[in-house]
Amino acid sequence: FENDIRRERQAEGIAKAKAEGRYRGRKATIDPARVKELHQTGLGPAAIAREMGIARASVYRALAA
């Protein structure tokens, strides 16, 4: 019962924050356009990751998007 009440309060707080524009999540740290640009120049995913200081999986994710 208490969990239900807490969950309702939490949902209300999240809805209020979204309405006020304060619930947006983390800002993007990877520029997908830059990843694609480097990929078009012939660099492989590992080289792009080293160049940008990000994980190789992030490069694959950006290229798929």
mmJSON file of the N, C-alpha and C atoms, coordinates in Angstrom:
{"data_MODEL":{"atom_site":{
"group_PDB":["ATOM","ATOM","ATOM","ATOM","ATOM","ATOM","ATOM","ATOM","ATOM","ATOM","ATOM","ATOM","ATOM","ATOM","ATOM","ATOM","ATOM","ATOM","ATOM","ATOM","ATOM","ATOM","ATOM","ATOM","ATOM","ATOM","ATOM","ATOM","ATOM","ATOM","ATOM","ATOM","ATOM","ATOM","ATOM","ATOM","ATOM","ATOM","ATOM","ATOM","ATOM","ATOM","ATOM","ATOM","ATOM","ATOM","ATOM","ATOM","ATOM","ATOM","ATOM","ATOM","ATOM","ATOM","ATOM","ATOM","ATOM","ATOM","ATOM","ATOM","ATOM","ATOM","ATOM","ATOM","ATOM","ATOM","ATOM","ATOM","ATOM","ATOM","ATOM","ATOM","ATOM","ATOM","ATOM","ATOM","ATOM","ATOM","ATOM","ATOM","ATOM","ATOM","ATOM","ATOM","ATOM","ATOM","ATOM","ATOM","ATOM","ATOM","ATOM","ATOM","ATOM","ATOM","ATOM","ATOM","ATOM","ATOM","ATOM","ATOM","ATOM","ATOM","ATOM","ATOM","ATOM","ATOM","ATOM","ATOM","ATOM","ATOM","ATOM","ATOM","ATOM","ATOM","ATOM","ATOM","ATOM","ATOM","ATOM","ATOM","ATOM","ATOM","ATOM","ATOM","ATOM","ATOM","ATOM","ATOM","ATOM","ATOM","ATOM","ATOM","ATOM","ATOM","ATOM","ATOM","ATOM","ATOM","ATOM","ATOM","ATOM","ATOM","ATOM","ATOM","ATOM","ATOM","ATOM","ATOM","ATOM","ATOM","ATOM","ATOM","ATOM","ATOM","ATOM","ATOM","ATOM","ATOM","ATOM","ATOM","ATOM","ATOM","ATOM","ATOM","ATOM","ATOM","ATOM","ATOM","ATOM","ATOM","ATOM","ATOM","ATOM","ATOM","ATOM","ATOM","ATOM","ATOM","ATOM","ATOM","ATOM","ATOM","ATOM","ATOM","ATOM","ATOM","ATOM","ATOM","ATOM","ATOM","ATOM","ATOM","ATOM","ATOM","ATOM"],
"id":[1,2,3,4,5,6,7,8,9,10,11,12,13,14,15,16,17,18,19,20,21,22,23,24,25,26,27,28,29,30,31,32,33,34,35,36,37,38,39,40,41,42,43,44,45,46,47,48,49,50,51,52,53,54,55,56,57,58,59,60,61,62,63,64,65,66,67,68,69,70,71,72,73,74,75,76,77,78,79,80,81,82,83,84,85,86,87,88,89,90,91,92,93,94,95,96,97,98,99,100,101,102,103,104,105,106,107,108,109,110,111,112,113,114,115,116,117,118,119,120,121,122,123,124,125,126,127,128,129,130,131,132,133,134,135,136,137,138,139,140,141,142,143,144,145,146,147,148,149,150,151,152,153,154,155,156,157,158,159,160,161,162,163,164,165,166,167,168,169,170,171,172,173,174,175,176,177,178,179,180,181,182,183,184,185,186,187,188,189,190,191,192,193,194,195],
"type_symbol":["N","C","C","N","C","C","N","C","C","N","C","C","N","C","C","N","C","C","N","C","C","N","C","C","N","C","C","N","C","C","N","C","C","N","C","C","N","C","C","N","C","C","N","C","C","N","C","C","N","C","C","N","C","C","N","C","C","N","C","C","N","C","C","N","C","C","N","C","C","N","C","C","N","C","C","N","C","C","N","C","C","N","C","C","N","C","C","N","C","C","N","C","C","N","C","C","N","C","C","N","C","C","N","C","C","N","C","C","N","C","C","N","C","C","N","C","C","N","C","C","N","C","C","N","C","C","N","C","C","N","C","C","N","C","C","N","C","C","N","C","C","N","C","C","N","C","C","N","C","C","N","C","C","N","C","C","N","C","C","N","C","C","N","C","C","N","C","C","N","C","C","N","C","C","N","C","C","N","C","C","N","C","C","N","C","C","N","C","C","N","C","C","N","C","C"],
"label_atom_id":["N","CA","C","N","CA","C","N","CA","C","N","CA","C","N","CA","C","N","CA","C","N","CA","C","N","CA","C","N","CA","C","N","CA","C","N","CA","C","N","CA","C","N","CA","C","N","CA","C","N","CA","C","N","CA","C","N","CA","C","N","CA","C","N","CA","C","N","CA","C","N","CA","C","N","CA","C","N","CA","C","N","CA","C","N","CA","C","N","CA","C","N","CA","C","N","CA","C","N","CA","C","N","CA","C","N","CA","C","N","CA","C","N","CA","C","N","CA","C","N","CA","C","N","CA","C","N","CA","C","N","CA","C","N","CA","C","N","CA","C","N","CA","C","N","CA","C","N","CA","C","N","CA","C","N","CA","C","N","CA","C","N","CA","C","N","CA","C","N","CA","C","N","CA","C","N","CA","C","N","CA","C","N","CA","C","N","CA","C","N","CA","C","N","CA","C","N","CA","C","N","CA","C","N","CA","C","N","CA","C","N","CA","C","N","CA","C","N","CA","C","N","CA","C","N","CA","C"],
"label_alt_id":[null,null,null,null,null,null,null,null,null,null,null,null,null,null,null,null,null,null,null,null,null,null,null,null,null,null,null,null,null,null,null,null,null,null,null,null,null,null,null,null,null,null,null,null,null,null,null,null,null,null,null,null,null,null,null,null,null,null,null,null,null,null,null,null,null,null,null,null,null,null,null,null,null,null,null,null,null,null,null,null,null,null,null,null,null,null,null,null,null,null,null,null,null,null,null,null,null,null,null,null,null,null,null,null,null,null,null,null,null,null,null,null,null,null,null,null,null,null,null,null,null,null,null,null,null,null,null,null,null,null,null,null,null,null,null,null,null,null,null,null,null,null,null,null,null,null,null,null,null,null,null,null,null,null,null,null,null,null,null,null,null,null,null,null,null,null,null,null,null,null,null,null,null,null,null,null,null,null,null,null,null,null,null,null,null,null,null,null,null,null,null,null,null,null,null],
"label_comp_id":["PHE","PHE","PHE","GLU","GLU","GLU","ASN","ASN","ASN","ASP","ASP","ASP","ILE","ILE","ILE","ARG","ARG","ARG","ARG","ARG","ARG","GLU","GLU","GLU","ARG","ARG","ARG","GLN","GLN","GLN","ALA","ALA","ALA","GLU","GLU","GLU","GLY","GLY","GLY","ILE","ILE","ILE","ALA","ALA","ALA","LYS","LYS","LYS","ALA","ALA","ALA","LYS","LYS","LYS","ALA","ALA","ALA","GLU","GLU","GLU","GLY","GLY","GLY","ARG","ARG","ARG","TYR","TYR","TYR","ARG","ARG","ARG","GLY","GLY","GLY","ARG","ARG","ARG","LYS","LYS","LYS","ALA","ALA","ALA","THR","THR","THR","ILE","ILE","ILE","ASP","ASP","ASP","PRO","PRO","PRO","ALA","ALA","ALA","ARG","ARG","ARG","VAL","VAL","VAL","LYS","LYS","LYS","GLU","GLU","GLU","LEU","LEU","LEU","HIS","HIS","HIS","GLN","GLN","GLN","THR","THR","THR","GLY","GLY","GLY","LEU","LEU","LEU","GLY","GLY","GLY","PRO","PRO","PRO","ALA","ALA","ALA","ALA","ALA","ALA","ILE","ILE","ILE","ALA","ALA","ALA","ARG","ARG","ARG","GLU","GLU","GLU","MET","MET","MET","GLY","GLY","GLY","ILE","ILE","ILE","ALA","ALA","ALA","ARG","ARG","ARG","ALA","ALA","ALA","SER","SER","SER","VAL","VAL","VAL","TYR","TYR","TYR","ARG","ARG","ARG","ALA","ALA","ALA","LEU","LEU","LEU","ALA","ALA","ALA","ALA","ALA","ALA"],
"label_asym_id":["A","A","A","A","A","A","A","A","A","A","A","A","A","A","A","A","A","A","A","A","A","A","A","A","A","A","A","A","A","A","A","A","A","A","A","A","A","A","A","A","A","A","A","A","A","A","A","A","A","A","A","A","A","A","A","A","A","A","A","A","A","A","A","A","A","A","A","A","A","A","A","A","A","A","A","A","A","A","A","A","A","A","A","A","A","A","A","A","A","A","A","A","A","A","A","A","A","A","A","A","A","A","A","A","A","A","A","A","A","A","A","A","A","A","A","A","A","A","A","A","A","A","A","A","A","A","A","A","A","A","A","A","A","A","A","A","A","A","A","A","A","A","A","A","A","A","A","A","A","A","A","A","A","A","A","A","A","A","A","A","A","A","A","A","A","A","A","A","A","A","A","A","A","A","A","A","A","A","A","A","A","A","A","A","A","A","A","A","A","A","A","A","A","A","A"],
"label_entity_id":["1","1","1","1","1","1","1","1","1","1","1","1","1","1","1","1","1","1","1","1","1","1","1","1","1","1","1","1","1","1","1","1","1","1","1","1","1","1","1","1","1","1","1","1","1","1","1","1","1","1","1","1","1","1","1","1","1","1","1","1","1","1","1","1","1","1","1","1","1","1","1","1","1","1","1","1","1","1","1","1","1","1","1","1","1","1","1","1","1","1","1","1","1","1","1","1","1","1","1","1","1","1","1","1","1","1","1","1","1","1","1","1","1","1","1","1","1","1","1","1","1","1","1","1","1","1","1","1","1","1","1","1","1","1","1","1","1","1","1","1","1","1","1","1","1","1","1","1","1","1","1","1","1","1","1","1","1","1","1","1","1","1","1","1","1","1","1","1","1","1","1","1","1","1","1","1","1","1","1","1","1","1","1","1","1","1","1","1","1","1","1","1","1","1","1"],
"label_seq_id":[1,1,1,2,2,2,3,3,3,4,4,4,5,5,5,6,6,6,7,7,7,8,8,8,9,9,9,10,10,10,11,11,11,12,12,12,13,13,13,14,14,14,15,15,15,16,16,16,17,17,17,18,18,18,19,19,19,20,20,20,21,21,21,22,22,22,23,23,23,24,24,24,25,25,25,26,26,26,27,27,27,28,28,28,29,29,29,30,30,30,31,31,31,32,32,32,33,33,33,34,34,34,35,35,35,36,36,36,37,37,37,38,38,38,39,39,39,40,40,40,41,41,41,42,42,42,43,43,43,44,44,44,45,45,45,46,46,46,47,47,47,48,48,48,49,49,49,50,50,50,51,51,51,52,52,52,53,53,53,54,54,54,55,55,55,56,56,56,57,57,57,58,58,58,59,59,59,60,60,60,61,61,61,62,62,62,63,63,63,64,64,64,65,65,65],
"pdbx_PDB_ins_code":[null,null,null,null,null,null,null,null,null,null,null,null,null,null,null,null,null,null,null,null,null,null,null,null,null,null,null,null,null,null,null,null,null,null,null,null,null,null,null,null,null,null,null,null,null,null,null,null,null,null,null,null,null,null,null,null,null,null,null,null,null,null,null,null,null,null,null,null,null,null,null,null,null,null,null,null,null,null,null,null,null,null,null,null,null,null,null,null,null,null,null,null,null,null,null,null,null,null,null,null,null,null,null,null,null,null,null,null,null,null,null,null,null,null,null,null,null,null,null,null,null,null,null,null,null,null,null,null,null,null,null,null,null,null,null,null,null,null,null,null,null,null,null,null,null,null,null,null,null,null,null,null,null,null,null,null,null,null,null,null,null,null,null,null,null,null,null,null,null,null,null,null,null,null,null,null,null,null,null,null,null,null,null,null,null,null,null,null,null,null,null,null,null,null,null],
"Cartn_x":[0.827,0.0,0.87,1.888,2.763,3.548,3.915,4.637,3.763,2.482,1.572,1.469,1.36,1.263,2.545,3.693,4.979,5.106,4.695,4.776,3.896,2.709,1.829,2.464,3.034,3.684,4.849,5.616,6.763,6.293,5.253,4.729,4.22,3.583,3.109,4.279,5.328,6.508,7.189,7.283,7.901,7.071,5.747,4.871,5.006,5.09,5.239,6.571,7.652,8.969,8.997,8.373,8.323,7.572,6.47,5.684,6.503,7.399,8.235,9.522,9.729,10.911,12.178,12.068,13.257,13.57,12.87,13.056,13.385,14.633,15.022,16.053,16.7,17.754,19.108,20.074,21.438,21.638,22.479,22.788,23.669,23.514,24.294,25.772,26.63,28.069,28.76,28.03,28.601,27.894,28.679,28.121,28.028,26.828,26.692,27.12,26.949,27.361,28.875,29.599,31.067,31.511,30.822,31.156,30.965,29.843,29.571,30.554,30.931,31.905,33.251,33.701,34.97,34.872,33.721,33.53,33.605,33.08,33.116,34.523,35.389,36.775,37.587,36.972,37.649,38.147,37.939,38.367,37.449,38.031,37.244,36.692,35.782,35.169,36.167,37.185,38.171,38.95,39.318,40.057,39.179,37.914,36.986,36.842,36.72,36.575,37.798,38.985,40.216,40.27,39.91,39.952,39.022,37.826,36.83,36.83,37.568,37.623,36.345,35.721,34.485,34.65,33.656,33.705,33.378,33.933,33.68,32.2,31.544,30.113,29.302,29.75,29.063,29.197,30.318,30.52,29.539,29.432,28.499,27.064,26.714,25.367,25.09,26.073,25.911,25.813,26.557,26.514,25.197,24.595,23.317,22.152,22.322,21.208,21.051],
"Cartn_y":[-1.2,0.0,1.263,1.276,2.448,2.628,1.514,1.609,2.259,1.933,2.529,4.037,4.448,5.882,6.595,5.994,6.587,6.679,5.646,5.622,6.726,6.935,8.004,9.375,9.59,10.875,11.105,10.049,10.169,10.501,9.844,10.111,11.544,12.032,13.417,14.394,14.103,14.969,14.987,13.835,13.753,14.521,14.374,15.091,16.596,17.037,18.465,18.988,18.222,18.639,18.706,17.736,17.764,18.986,19.327,20.499,21.781,21.802,22.981,22.949,21.874,21.772,21.403,20.754,20.403,18.916,18.136,16.686,16.269,16.493,16.244,15.15,14.75,13.755,14.393,13.558,14.021,14.597,15.598,16.193,15.242,15.277,14.412,14.793,13.773,14.022,13.614,12.934,12.45,13.147,13.622,14.269,13.231,12.706,11.678,12.161,13.435,13.973,13.873,14.144,14.062,12.614,11.672,10.25,9.837,10.226,9.86,10.528,11.761,12.482,11.752,11.327,10.606,9.254,8.616,7.322,7.461,8.562,8.785,9.067,9.543,9.791,8.507,7.393,6.109,5.554,6.275,5.76,4.636,3.649,2.56,2.937,2.131,2.425,2.57,1.741,1.824,3.137,3.543,4.796,5.999,5.931,7.02,7.125,5.983,5.971,6.589,6.229,6.811,8.311,8.723,10.14,10.983,10.457,11.239,10.973,9.948,9.629,9.0,8.157,7.487,5.987,5.226,3.771,3.375,2.257,1.767,1.439,0.943,0.641,1.904,3.022,4.294,4.711,4.391,4.694,3.882,2.589,1.741,2.239,2.67,3.17,4.44,5.329,6.575,6.314,5.342,5.034,4.377,3.633,2.962,3.947,5.04,6.006,6.87],
"Cartn_z":[0.0,0.0,0.0,0.86,0.927,-0.372,-0.996,-2.266,-3.337,-3.338,-4.316,-4.112,-2.86,-2.557,-2.98,-2.66,-3.033,-4.544,-5.247,-6.705,-7.316,-6.743,-7.222,-7.019,-5.825,-5.552,-6.502,-6.742,-7.635,-9.051,-9.544,-10.888,-10.988,-9.928,-9.926,-9.996,-9.238,-9.245,-10.596,-11.247,-12.565,-13.585,-13.525,-14.455,-14.257,-13.017,-12.73,-13.272,-13.05,-13.529,-15.055,-15.724,-17.185,-17.683,-17.004,-17.397,-17.242,-16.263,-16.021,-16.847,-17.596,-18.448,-17.707,-16.558,-15.773,-15.817,-16.607,-16.619,-18.045,-18.448,-19.826,-19.993,-18.957,-19.088,-19.343,-19.574,-19.766,-21.168,-21.264,-22.558,-23.356,-24.661,-25.544,-25.481,-25.434,-25.378,-26.675,-27.549,-28.802,-29.959,-30.916,-32.094,-33.22,-33.486,-34.525,-35.909,-36.181,-37.487,-37.64,-36.576,-36.615,-36.813,-36.153,-36.305,-37.764,-38.348,-39.742,-40.697,-40.372,-41.195,-41.197,-40.018,-39.919,-40.625,-40.545,-41.194,-42.717,-43.236,-44.685,-45.184,-44.299,-44.711,-44.757,-44.328,-44.419,-43.094,-42.011,-40.71,-40.252,-39.596,-39.042,-37.674,-37.156,-35.854,-34.708,-34.674,-33.591,-33.668,-34.875,-35.052,-34.704,-35.077,-34.743,-33.235,-32.575,-31.117,-30.444,-30.919,-30.357,-30.601,-31.807,-32.184,-31.31,-31.05,-30.319,-28.817,-28.391,-26.969,-26.449,-27.282,-26.897,-27.094,-26.649,-26.795,-28.237,-28.668,-30.024,-30.223,-29.167,-29.258,-29.529,-28.986,-29.229,-30.689,-31.281,-32.704,-33.536,-33.259,-33.994,-33.821,-32.612,-32.323,-33.128,-33.21,-33.952,-35.452,-35.945,-37.371,-37.757,-36.852,-37.131,-37.1,-36.373,-36.239,-37.46],
"occupancy":[1.0,1.0,1.0,1.0,1.0,1.0,1.0,1.0,1.0,1.0,1.0,1.0,1.0,1.0,1.0,1.0,1.0,1.0,1.0,1.0,1.0,1.0,1.0,1.0,1.0,1.0,1.0,1.0,1.0,1.0,1.0,1.0,1.0,1.0,1.0,1.0,1.0,1.0,1.0,1.0,1.0,1.0,1.0,1.0,1.0,1.0,1.0,1.0,1.0,1.0,1.0,1.0,1.0,1.0,1.0,1.0,1.0,1.0,1.0,1.0,1.0,1.0,1.0,1.0,1.0,1.0,1.0,1.0,1.0,1.0,1.0,1.0,1.0,1.0,1.0,1.0,1.0,1.0,1.0,1.0,1.0,1.0,1.0,1.0,1.0,1.0,1.0,1.0,1.0,1.0,1.0,1.0,1.0,1.0,1.0,1.0,1.0,1.0,1.0,1.0,1.0,1.0,1.0,1.0,1.0,1.0,1.0,1.0,1.0,1.0,1.0,1.0,1.0,1.0,1.0,1.0,1.0,1.0,1.0,1.0,1.0,1.0,1.0,1.0,1.0,1.0,1.0,1.0,1.0,1.0,1.0,1.0,1.0,1.0,1.0,1.0,1.0,1.0,1.0,1.0,1.0,1.0,1.0,1.0,1.0,1.0,1.0,1.0,1.0,1.0,1.0,1.0,1.0,1.0,1.0,1.0,1.0,1.0,1.0,1.0,1.0,1.0,1.0,1.0,1.0,1.0,1.0,1.0,1.0,1.0,1.0,1.0,1.0,1.0,1.0,1.0,1.0,1.0,1.0,1.0,1.0,1.0,1.0,1.0,1.0,1.0,1.0,1.0,1.0,1.0,1.0,1.0,1.0,1.0,1.0],
"B_iso_or_equiv":[0.0,0.0,0.0,0.0,0.0,0.0,0.0,0.0,0.0,0.0,0.0,0.0,0.0,0.0,0.0,0.0,0.0,0.0,0.0,0.0,0.0,0.0,0.0,0.0,0.0,0.0,0.0,0.0,0.0,0.0,0.0,0.0,0.0,0.0,0.0,0.0,0.0,0.0,0.0,0.0,0.0,0.0,0.0,0.0,0.0,0.0,0.0,0.0,0.0,0.0,0.0,0.0,0.0,0.0,0.0,0.0,0.0,0.0,0.0,0.0,0.0,0.0,0.0,0.0,0.0,0.0,0.0,0.0,0.0,0.0,0.0,0.0,0.0,0.0,0.0,0.0,0.0,0.0,0.0,0.0,0.0,0.0,0.0,0.0,0.0,0.0,0.0,0.0,0.0,0.0,0.0,0.0,0.0,0.0,0.0,0.0,0.0,0.0,0.0,0.0,0.0,0.0,0.0,0.0,0.0,0.0,0.0,0.0,0.0,0.0,0.0,0.0,0.0,0.0,0.0,0.0,0.0,0.0,0.0,0.0,0.0,0.0,0.0,0.0,0.0,0.0,0.0,0.0,0.0,0.0,0.0,0.0,0.0,0.0,0.0,0.0,0.0,0.0,0.0,0.0,0.0,0.0,0.0,0.0,0.0,0.0,0.0,0.0,0.0,0.0,0.0,0.0,0.0,0.0,0.0,0.0,0.0,0.0,0.0,0.0,0.0,0.0,0.0,0.0,0.0,0.0,0.0,0.0,0.0,0.0,0.0,0.0,0.0,0.0,0.0,0.0,0.0,0.0,0.0,0.0,0.0,0.0,0.0,0.0,0.0,0.0,0.0,0.0,0.0,0.0,0.0,0.0,0.0,0.0,0.0],
"pdbx_formal_charge":[null,null,null,null,null,null,null,null,null,null,null,null,null,null,null,null,null,null,null,null,null,null,null,null,null,null,null,null,null,null,null,null,null,null,null,null,null,null,null,null,null,null,null,null,null,null,null,null,null,null,null,null,null,null,null,null,null,null,null,null,null,null,null,null,null,null,null,null,null,null,null,null,null,null,null,null,null,null,null,null,null,null,null,null,null,null,null,null,null,null,null,null,null,null,null,null,null,null,null,null,null,null,null,null,null,null,null,null,null,null,null,null,null,null,null,null,null,null,null,null,null,null,null,null,null,null,null,null,null,null,null,null,null,null,null,null,null,null,null,null,null,null,null,null,null,null,null,null,null,null,null,null,null,null,null,null,null,null,null,null,null,null,null,null,null,null,null,null,null,null,null,null,null,null,null,null,null,null,null,null,null,null,null,null,null,null,null,null,null,null,null,null,null,null,null],
"auth_seq_id":[1,1,1,2,2,2,3,3,3,4,4,4,5,5,5,6,6,6,7,7,7,8,8,8,9,9,9,10,10,10,11,11,11,12,12,12,13,13,13,14,14,14,15,15,15,16,16,16,17,17,17,18,18,18,19,19,19,20,20,20,21,21,21,22,22,22,23,23,23,24,24,24,25,25,25,26,26,26,27,27,27,28,28,28,29,29,29,30,30,30,31,31,31,32,32,32,33,33,33,34,34,34,35,35,35,36,36,36,37,37,37,38,38,38,39,39,39,40,40,40,41,41,41,42,42,42,43,43,43,44,44,44,45,45,45,46,46,46,47,47,47,48,48,48,49,49,49,50,50,50,51,51,51,52,52,52,53,53,53,54,54,54,55,55,55,56,56,56,57,57,57,58,58,58,59,59,59,60,60,60,61,61,61,62,62,62,63,63,63,64,64,64,65,65,65],
"auth_comp_id":["PHE","PHE","PHE","GLU","GLU","GLU","ASN","ASN","ASN","ASP","ASP","ASP","ILE","ILE","ILE","ARG","ARG","ARG","ARG","ARG","ARG","GLU","GLU","GLU","ARG","ARG","ARG","GLN","GLN","GLN","ALA","ALA","ALA","GLU","GLU","GLU","GLY","GLY","GLY","ILE","ILE","ILE","ALA","ALA","ALA","LYS","LYS","LYS","ALA","ALA","ALA","LYS","LYS","LYS","ALA","ALA","ALA","GLU","GLU","GLU","GLY","GLY","GLY","ARG","ARG","ARG","TYR","TYR","TYR","ARG","ARG","ARG","GLY","GLY","GLY","ARG","ARG","ARG","LYS","LYS","LYS","ALA","ALA","ALA","THR","THR","THR","ILE","ILE","ILE","ASP","ASP","ASP","PRO","PRO","PRO","ALA","ALA","ALA","ARG","ARG","ARG","VAL","VAL","VAL","LYS","LYS","LYS","GLU","GLU","GLU","LEU","LEU","LEU","HIS","HIS","HIS","GLN","GLN","GLN","THR","THR","THR","GLY","GLY","GLY","LEU","LEU","LEU","GLY","GLY","GLY","PRO","PRO","PRO","ALA","ALA","ALA","ALA","ALA","ALA","ILE","ILE","ILE","ALA","ALA","ALA","ARG","ARG","ARG","GLU","GLU","GLU","MET","MET","MET","GLY","GLY","GLY","ILE","ILE","ILE","ALA","ALA","ALA","ARG","ARG","ARG","ALA","ALA","ALA","SER","SER","SER","VAL","VAL","VAL","TYR","TYR","TYR","ARG","ARG","ARG","ALA","ALA","ALA","LEU","LEU","LEU","ALA","ALA","ALA","ALA","ALA","ALA"],
"auth_asym_id":["A","A","A","A","A","A","A","A","A","A","A","A","A","A","A","A","A","A","A","A","A","A","A","A","A","A","A","A","A","A","A","A","A","A","A","A","A","A","A","A","A","A","A","A","A","A","A","A","A","A","A","A","A","A","A","A","A","A","A","A","A","A","A","A","A","A","A","A","A","A","A","A","A","A","A","A","A","A","A","A","A","A","A","A","A","A","A","A","A","A","A","A","A","A","A","A","A","A","A","A","A","A","A","A","A","A","A","A","A","A","A","A","A","A","A","A","A","A","A","A","A","A","A","A","A","A","A","A","A","A","A","A","A","A","A","A","A","A","A","A","A","A","A","A","A","A","A","A","A","A","A","A","A","A","A","A","A","A","A","A","A","A","A","A","A","A","A","A","A","A","A","A","A","A","A","A","A","A","A","A","A","A","A","A","A","A","A","A","A","A","A","A","A","A","A"],
"auth_atom_id":["N","CA","C","N","CA","C","N","CA","C","N","CA","C","N","CA","C","N","CA","C","N","CA","C","N","CA","C","N","CA","C","N","CA","C","N","CA","C","N","CA","C","N","CA","C","N","CA","C","N","CA","C","N","CA","C","N","CA","C","N","CA","C","N","CA","C","N","CA","C","N","CA","C","N","CA","C","N","CA","C","N","CA","C","N","CA","C","N","CA","C","N","CA","C","N","CA","C","N","CA","C","N","CA","C","N","CA","C","N","CA","C","N","CA","C","N","CA","C","N","CA","C","N","CA","C","N","CA","C","N","CA","C","N","CA","C","N","CA","C","N","CA","C","N","CA","C","N","CA","C","N","CA","C","N","CA","C","N","CA","C","N","CA","C","N","CA","C","N","CA","C","N","CA","C","N","CA","C","N","CA","C","N","CA","C","N","CA","C","N","CA","C","N","CA","C","N","CA","C","N","CA","C","N","CA","C","N","CA","C","N","CA","C","N","CA","C","N","CA","C","N","CA","C","N","CA","C"],
"pdbx_PDB_model_num":[1,1,1,1,1,1,1,1,1,1,1,1,1,1,1,1,1,1,1,1,1,1,1,1,1,1,1,1,1,1,1,1,1,1,1,1,1,1,1,1,1,1,1,1,1,1,1,1,1,1,1,1,1,1,1,1,1,1,1,1,1,1,1,1,1,1,1,1,1,1,1,1,1,1,1,1,1,1,1,1,1,1,1,1,1,1,1,1,1,1,1,1,1,1,1,1,1,1,1,1,1,1,1,1,1,1,1,1,1,1,1,1,1,1,1,1,1,1,1,1,1,1,1,1,1,1,1,1,1,1,1,1,1,1,1,1,1,1,1,1,1,1,1,1,1,1,1,1,1,1,1,1,1,1,1,1,1,1,1,1,1,1,1,1,1,1,1,1,1,1,1,1,1,1,1,1,1,1,1,1,1,1,1,1,1,1,1,1,1,1,1,1,1,1,1]
}}}
